Amino acid sequence: MKLYERQGIENGYGMKSVTLVSHLSYMKIGIVCYPTFGGSGVLATELGKALAEKGHFVHFITYQQPVRLSGFFTNIFYHEVRVPHYPLFDYPPYETTLASTMVDVVMNNDLDLLHVHYAIPHASAAYMAKQILKKKGKDIPVITTLHGTDITLVGKDKTFEPVVTFSINESDAITAVSKNLRDETYHSFHIEKEIEVIYNFVDINRFSKKPLDAFKKVLAPDGERIITHASNFRKVKRVNDIIHVFANILKEVPSKLLMVGDGPDRPDAEALCRELDICDHVRFLGKQQEMEEILAISDMFILTSEYESFGLSALEAMAAGVPVLSTNAGGLPEINIHGKTGYMAPVADVKELSRLGLELLKNEDMLNIFKQNAKEQAMKFDIHHIVPIYEELYERFVPVSTAAKP
């Protein structure tokens, strides 16, 4: 990939790391994101925290505190976007309020740049804020990171497409979290600028937890294999396929299935468990912030999505040394190496996914090798390798002379 070649980092499965040294004392960075459990919000929050640890001042701008933003940080600030509710509006004008909040935060905190995650509506709101700030004598660079459904699902809707295309093109820099998403964006939109791929990342140290035997004993009292899934339970995740695959595995390998997360398709998945009479072997855990504790006791992670722009949950599993059984959709082949870190099969191929899952779980030696391979592959996407790439990108738009000094 051009971005990594330019910076001495090989792309794909041979990727190696280098350390990029920032020439700035620190930057004042505004991060605009959704504050939820979704991949874009998680990545944006973890990026902000990592930047703060390196001395930068980070200002989160969103409608509620991000779920991953726990604890106290002396150089992290949260600015709530408060949308007024007037009887005149059937729908609260969030985009307008967001743009106004961006202007306020930039002016009052002298920010160096804005980094917006997920194009809708953040890129268009940032464009509006940028134009307002120009009138006030402040030229703020805007970097837009594309994450997935903002391009592959919502963005393609004719209702949004013209604004999405315009606001992406008006960004000073555009990044995507996988090659697949970059290519999808070029295919679906008339993008006039280069889209640079900066992969999602994971904090390897966070997921290097030793399994809690007592915890595992409660969930799998007879030493059953533990299979885990985590998502927002939307249609694109095909959670019913997970239930069917697990039911097939259960016929031959004593197992437990942990379903982490929540969403519109959860009731159907629970109903399917009752229909298949496997409820005693499946636990729906709801939303969990301490995924590292759950993954530490897991033997396999399963993801049956019809599309994943990257597959951050799969990468987190691999960081914990958990092999991944997944579809080969979207950007998943860029992280999950078939026959090495896990297995992949076509979307909706429950039979093949079941066969591959059984092959792995029945072979203890192979399972242990895959666990080690998964960990090693995840290390290529460690936060300490990826964050410097974002810093280098920022530095293109924030000259040394204008950066804040301690």
C-alpha positions in Angstrom: 0.0 0.0 0.0 1.3 3.4 -0.9 0.8 4.9 2.6 2.8 2.2 4.3 5.5 2.0 1.6 6.1 5.7 2.0 6.6 5.3 5.7 8.6 2.1 5.7 5.7 -0.1 6.8 4.9 -3.1 4.6 1.2 -3.7 4.0 -0.7 -6.9 4.3 0.6 -10.0 5.9 4.2 -9.0 5.7 3.7 -5.7 7.5 6.5 -4.6 9.8 6.6 -1.7 12.1 8.7 1.4 12.4 8.5 4.2 14.9 7.7 7.7 13.5 9.0 10.5 15.7 6.7 13.5 15.9 8.5 16.8 15.3 5.8 18.7 17.3 5.7 19.3 21.0 2.0 18.6 20.9 -1.1 19.3 18.9 -4.6 20.3 19.8 -6.9 17.8 18.1 -10.7 17.8 17.9 -12.2 14.3 17.4 -15.8 14.0 16.3 -17.4 10.6 16.5 -20.3 8.6 17.6 -20.0 7.7 21.3 -21.4 4.2 21.0 -20.0 0.6 21.0 -19.7 0.6 17.2 -16.3 0.2 15.6 -16.0 3.9 14.5 -16.6 5.2 18.0 -14.3 2.6 19.6 -11.4 3.4 17.2 -11.9 7.2 17.5 -11.9 7.0 21.3 -8.9 4.7 21.5 -7.0 6.9 19.1 -7.8 10.0 21.2 -6.6 8.3 24.3 -3.4 7.1 22.6 -2.7 10.6 21.3 -3.2 12.1 24.7 -0.8 9.6 26.2 1.8 11.0 23.7 1.2 14.5 25.0 -1.3 15.9 22.6 -4.4 17.7 23.8 -7.6 15.9 22.6 -11.1 17.3 22.5 -14.0 14.9 21.9 -17.0 16.5 20.3 -20.2 14.3 20.4 -23.6 14.1 22.0 -22.6 12.0 25.0 -19.4 10.8 26.6 -17.9 7.9 24.5 -18.3 4.5 26.2 -14.6 3.8 26.0 -13.7 7.1 27.5 -13.5 6.1 31.2 -11.2 7.4 33.8 -9.5 10.8 34.1 -7.1 12.3 31.6 -5.5 15.7 32.2 -5.3 16.5 28.5 -8.6 14.9 27.3 -11.7 17.1 27.1 -15.3 16.2 26.3 -17.6 18.7 24.7 -21.3 17.7 24.6 -23.3 18.6 21.6 -26.6 19.7 23.1 -29.5 19.7 20.6 -32.4 22.1 21.4 -35.8 20.6 21.3 -38.4 23.0 19.8 -42.0 22.2 18.9 -41.2 23.5 15.4 -38.8 20.6 14.7 -40.1 17.1 14.0 -36.4 16.1 13.9 -33.8 17.7 16.1 -31.2 19.6 13.9 -28.2 17.6 15.1 -25.9 18.4 12.2 -26.4 22.2 12.6 -25.8 22.0 16.3 -22.8 19.8 15.8 -21.3 22.3 13.4 -21.9 25.2 15.8 -20.3 23.2 18.6 -17.2 22.5 16.5 -16.9 26.2 15.8 -17.1 27.0 19.5 -14.6 24.4 20.5 -12.1 25.3 17.8 -12.2 29.0 18.6 -12.2 28.7 22.4 -9.5 26.1 22.5 -7.4 27.1 19.5 -7.5 23.6 17.9 -5.0 22.7 15.2 -7.2 20.3 13.3 -10.5 18.4 13.3 -10.5 14.6 12.8 -14.0 13.4 12.0 -14.9 9.7 12.1 -17.8 8.3 10.1 -18.8 10.5 7.2 -22.5 11.0 8.1 -23.1 13.6 9.3 -19.7 14.5 10.7 -18.0 15.3 7.4 -20.7 17.7 6.2 -20.9 19.3 9.6 -17.2 19.8 9.6 -17.3 21.4 6.2 -19.9 23.9 7.5 -17.8 24.6 10.6 -14.7 25.1 8.4 -16.4 27.7 6.3 -17.7 29.6 9.3 -14.2 29.5 10.9 -12.7 30.9 7.7 -15.0 34.0 8.1 -13.6 34.3 11.6 -10.0 34.2 10.4 -9.3 30.5 11.4 -8.4 28.0 8.8 -8.9 24.5 10.3 -7.8 21.3 8.5 -10.4 18.6 8.4 -9.5 14.9 8.2 -12.3 12.4 7.5 -12.0 8.7 8.3 -14.4 6.4 6.6 -15.4 3.4 8.7 -17.9 1.2 6.8 -21.7 1.6 6.7 -21.2 5.4 6.2 -20.1 4.3 2.7 -21.4 0.8 2.0 -25.0 1.2 3.4 -26.2 4.7 4.5 -23.9 6.7 2.2 -25.2 4.9 -1.0 -28.7 6.0 -0.3 -29.7 8.6 -2.9 -31.0 10.8 0.0 -27.4 11.2 1.3 -25.1 10.5 -1.6 -24.6 14.1 -3.0 -23.8 15.5 0.4 -21.6 12.6 1.4 -19.6 12.9 -1.9 -19.2 16.6 -1.6 -18.2 16.7 2.0 -15.7 13.8 1.6 -14.1 15.6 -1.4 -14.0 18.9 0.6 -12.0 17.2 3.4 -8.3 18.0 3.5 -7.4 14.4 3.9 -9.4 11.1 3.6 -8.6 7.8 5.2 -10.3 4.4 5.2 -9.8 1.6 7.7 -9.1 -1.1 5.0 -8.2 -1.5 1.4 -11.6 -3.0 0.8 -13.4 0.1 2.1 -11.2 2.4 0.1 -12.0 0.4 -3.1 -15.8 0.4 -2.2 -15.7 4.2 -1.7 -14.0 4.8 -5.1 -16.6 2.4 -6.7 -19.7 4.0 -5.1 -18.7 7.7 -5.1 -17.0 10.1 -7.4 -14.1 10.8 -5.1 -11.5 13.2 -6.5 -8.8 12.9 -3.9 -6.6 10.1 -2.7 -8.0 7.9 0.0 -5.2 6.7 2.3 -5.6 3.4 4.1 -4.7 3.5 7.8 -5.8 0.3 9.4 -7.8 -0.1 12.5 -5.7 -0.9 15.5 -5.8 -2.8 18.8 -4.0 -2.3 22.1 -2.2 -5.6 22.4 -1.4 -5.0 26.1 -5.0 -4.5 27.0 -5.9 -7.9 25.5 -2.9 -9.8 27.0 -5.0 -11.0 30.0 -4.5 -14.3 31.7 -7.7 -16.3 31.8 -9.6 -16.4 35.1 -10.1 -20.0 35.8 -13.0 -19.3 38.2 -14.8 -17.2 35.5 -14.3 -20.0 32.9 -15.5 -22.6 35.4 -18.8 -20.8 35.9 -19.5 -20.5 32.2 -18.1 -23.9 31.2 -18.2 -26.1 34.3 -17.3 -29.3 32.5 -14.5 -27.9 30.4 -16.6 -27.2 27.3 -15.1 -25.1 24.5 -16.1 -21.5 24.7 -17.1 -19.8 21.4 -17.7 -16.0 21.5 -19.4 -13.5 19.3 -19.6 -9.7 19.8 -21.5 -7.2 17.7 -24.4 -4.8 17.5 -26.8 -7.6 16.4 -27.9 -5.8 13.2 -29.0 -7.6 10.1 -25.6 -7.3 8.4 -24.1 -9.4 11.2 -26.3 -12.4 10.4 -26.5 -13.5 14.0 -28.9 -16.4 13.2 -26.1 -18.0 11.1 -24.0 -18.0 14.3 -26.7 -19.8 16.2 -27.0 -22.4 13.4 -23.3 -22.9 13.2 -23.0 -23.3 17.0 -25.9 -25.8 17.0 -24.0 -27.9 14.5 -20.8 -27.7 16.5 -22.6 -28.6 19.7 -23.6 -31.9 18.2 -20.0 -33.1 18.2 -18.1 -30.9 20.6 -19.3 -29.9 24.1 -19.4 -26.1 23.8 -20.8 -22.9 25.2 -21.7 -19.8 23.1 -21.3 -16.3 24.5 -23.2 -13.7 22.6 -21.9 -10.2 23.6 -23.8 -7.1 22.5 -27.3 -6.1 21.8 -29.4 -4.9 18.9 -32.5 -5.4 16.8 -31.8 -9.0 15.8 -31.2 -10.3 19.4 -34.9 -11.3 20.0 -34.8 -13.5 16.8 -31.5 -15.1 17.9 -32.9 -15.9 21.3 -36.1 -17.3 19.7 -33.9 -19.5 17.4 -32.0 -20.9 20.4 -35.3 -21.9 22.0 -36.5 -23.5 18.7 -33.2 -25.5 18.4 -33.3 -26.4 22.1 -29.8 -25.1 22.9 -30.7 -22.3 25.4 -28.7 -24.1 28.1 -25.6 -23.7 26.1 -26.0 -20.1 25.0 -25.6 -17.0 27.1 -26.6 -13.5 25.9 -24.4 -11.2 27.9 -25.6 -7.8 26.5 -23.1 -4.9 26.1 -19.8 -5.4 27.8 -16.9 -3.0 28.2 -14.4 -5.6 29.6 -14.2 -7.7 26.4 -10.6 -8.6 27.3 -11.8 -10.7 30.3 -14.3 -12.6 28.1 -11.9 -13.2 25.2 -9.2 -14.4 27.6 -11.3 -17.5 28.3 -12.5 -18.0 24.7 -11.4 -20.8 22.4 -12.8 -19.4 19.2 -14.4 -16.1 18.0 -17.1 -16.3 15.3 -18.2 -13.6 12.9 -20.7 -14.4 10.1 -21.3 -10.9 8.8 -22.4 -10.3 5.2 -20.0 -7.3 5.2 -17.3 -5.9 7.4 -15.3 -2.9 6.4 -12.5 -4.2 8.7 -13.7 -6.4 11.5 -12.4 -4.7 14.7 -14.1 -7.3 17.0 -12.2 -10.0 15.1 -8.9 -8.2 15.6 -9.5 -7.8 19.3 -10.2 -11.5 19.6 -6.9 -12.2 17.7 -5.1 -9.8 20.1 -6.3 -12.0 22.9 -5.0 -15.1 21.1 -8.3 -16.3 19.9 -8.6 -17.9 16.4 -11.4 -16.4 14.2 -14.1 -18.3 12.3 -15.5 -15.8 9.9 -17.0 -15.1 6.5 -14.6 -13.8 3.8 -16.6 -10.6 3.4 -15.2 -7.1 3.0 -12.0 -6.4 4.8 -11.9 -9.6 6.9 -9.4 -11.3 4.6 -7.0 -8.4 5.3 -6.7 -9.5 9.0 -7.9 -13.1 9.3 -5.5 -15.5 7.4 -7.4 -18.6 6.3 -5.7 -21.7 7.6 -3.4 -19.8 9.9 -5.2 -17.4 12.3 -8.6 -19.0 11.7 -10.9 -20.0 8.9 -13.1 -18.2 6.5 -16.1 -19.3 4.3 -18.5 -17.6 2.0 -21.4 -15.5 3.5 -24.4 -17.7 4.5 -22.4 -21.0 4.1 -23.4 -22.4 7.5 -22.4 -25.9 6.5 -18.8 -24.9 5.6 -18.5 -22.7 8.7 -19.7 -25.5 10.9 -17.2 -28.0 9.3 -14.3 -25.6 9.7 -15.2 -24.8 13.3 -15.4 -28.4 14.2 -12.0 -29.1 12.4 -10.4 -26.5 14.6 -12.0 -27.3 17.9 -11.4 -31.0 17.6 -7.7 -30.6 17.1 -6.0 -29.4 20.3 -2.6 -29.0 18.7 -3.9 -27.1 15.7 -6.0 -24.9 18.0 -2.9 -23.9 20.0 -1.0 -23.1 16.9 -3.8 -21.0 15.6 -4.0 -19.1 18.9 -0.3 -18.2 18.7 -0.7 -17.2 15.0 -3.7 -15.0 15.8 -1.7 -13.2 18.5 1.3 -12.6 16.2 -1.0 -11.4 13.4 -2.7 -8.9 15.7 0.6 -7.5 16.8 1.1 -6.1 13.3 -2.0 -3.9 14.0 -0.8 -2.8 17.5 -1.8 0.7 18.5 1.9 1.7 18.8 2.4 1.0 15.1 -0.7 2.8 13.8 -1.0 5.9 15.9 2.3 7.4 14.6 0.9 7.1 11.1 -2.0 9.3 12.1 0.5 11.7 13.7 2.5 11.9 10.5 -0.8 12.6 8.6 -1.7 15.4 11.0 1.8 17.0 10.7 1.2 17.5 7.0 -1.5 20.1 7.9 -0.1 21.5 11.1 3.3 23.2 10.5 5.8 23.0 13.3 5.8 26.8 13.7 2.1 26.8 14.5 2.0 23.9 16.8 1.5 24.5 20.5 4.5 24.4 22.8 4.5 23.1 26.4 
